[in-house]
Amino acid sequence: MSIQHGFHATITAHPGQGGALVDLLLSAPSLTNDDCLVFLVSRSASNPDAVSVAEGWRSQQSHGQFFASPAAQAFIAQLAPLIMADSIYTDAIPTGGKAVLG
């Protein structure tokens, strides 16, 4: 498994909607896609409406194909009402580390 494409997104929810945004992101169709190797959702400790997502994909092509799919487009439409402003994206390729979640 080699990650060739990835990014971090910082998303600001409407006031009081950070929890709903996190819950929805944790049901993302990316989580069941075999080409998505990393999908980590984090929430700011100081601003509960600031949410971050880190993704790592097998390739830029697999990421693009997935996000063009009807399931991904429907999911994005569900996210839109919760988001207050444009998200900030930074390209990144996860290279290693550790995640113990529970």
Summary of the structure (lengths in Angstrom):
residues: 102
radius of gyration: 13.4
end to end distance: 23.2
largest distance: 38.4
contacts: 260
relative contact order: 0.29
helix: 32%
strand: 29%
